[in-house]
Amino acid sequence: MHFLRILGVGPGRRQEAIAAALLEQRTLTALYNTRGRPEGASLDHLRAALDAAVAAAYGFPADIAEEEALSRLLALNQARAGRG
């Protein structure tokens, strides 16, 4: 709590200061950077579920490779634009 004394935060404001400091660390970037690590397991699971739902919406298999998905999406886009 040494940093709180440096900031001039008294005992009555310590809890608020700690909460504010923790909140500043909770960014989407920090959250996303936990992917692939144990603390990001729930985010990994949610991302996989979202990927599967989007694939299903397009009629693609859930385990479609990224390159294949992009190729199919390009073909769909070109067909809708009248170029396919």
C-alpha positions in Angstrom: 0.0 0.0 0.0 3.1 2.2 -0.2 1.9 3.7 -3.5 -1.3 4.9 -1.8 0.7 7.0 0.7 2.7 8.5 -2.2 -0.6 9.4 -3.9 -1.8 11.0 -0.6 -4.6 8.6 -0.2 -5.7 8.3 3.4 -7.3 5.3 5.1 -10.8 6.2 4.2 -10.0 6.3 0.5 -7.8 3.3 0.2 -10.4 0.9 -0.9 -11.6 3.2 -3.6 -8.1 3.8 -4.8 -7.4 0.1 -5.0 -10.6 -0.5 -6.9 -9.7 2.3 -9.3 -6.2 0.9 -9.8 -7.6 -2.5 -10.5 -10.2 -1.2 -12.9 -7.6 0.6 -14.9 -5.9 -2.8 -15.6 -9.2 -4.3 -16.8 -9.2 -3.5 -20.5 -10.4 -5.5 -23.4 -6.8 -5.8 -24.6 -5.7 -7.2 -21.2 -8.6 -9.6 -21.2 -8.0 -10.8 -24.8 -4.3 -11.3 -24.0 -5.2 -14.1 -21.5 -6.4 -16.3 -24.4 -4.5 -19.5 -24.6 -3.6 -19.4 -20.9 -5.4 -21.0 -18.0 -6.9 -17.7 -16.8 -8.3 -17.2 -20.3 -10.0 -20.6 -20.6 -13.5 -19.2 -20.4 -12.8 -16.6 -23.1 -11.3 -19.3 -25.3 -14.5 -21.4 -24.8 -16.7 -18.4 -25.6 -14.7 -17.6 -28.7 -14.9 -21.2 -30.0 -18.7 -21.1 -29.4 -19.0 -17.8 -31.3 -16.9 -19.1 -34.2 -19.1 -22.3 -34.4 -22.3 -20.2 -34.4 -21.0 -17.9 -37.1 -19.9 -20.9 -39.2 -23.3 -22.5 -38.8 -25.1 -19.3 -39.8 -23.2 -19.4 -43.1 -23.8 -23.1 -43.5 -20.1 -23.9 -43.0 -18.8 -26.8 -40.8 -17.9 -25.7 -37.3 -14.3 -26.8 -37.8 -13.7 -25.0 -41.1 -10.2 -23.8 -41.6 -9.7 -20.0 -41.6 -8.4 -20.0 -45.2 -11.3 -22.0 -46.4 -13.8 -19.8 -44.6 -12.3 -16.7 -46.1 -12.4 -18.2 -49.6 -16.1 -19.1 -49.2 -16.9 -15.7 -47.8 -15.2 -14.0 -50.7 -17.1 -16.2 -53.2 -20.4 -15.2 -51.4 -19.5 -11.6 -51.5 -18.6 -11.7 -55.2 -21.9 -13.6 -55.9 -23.9 -10.9 -54.1 -22.1 -8.2 -55.9 -23.0 -9.8 -59.2 -19.4 -10.7 -60.0 -19.5 -14.4 -59.2 
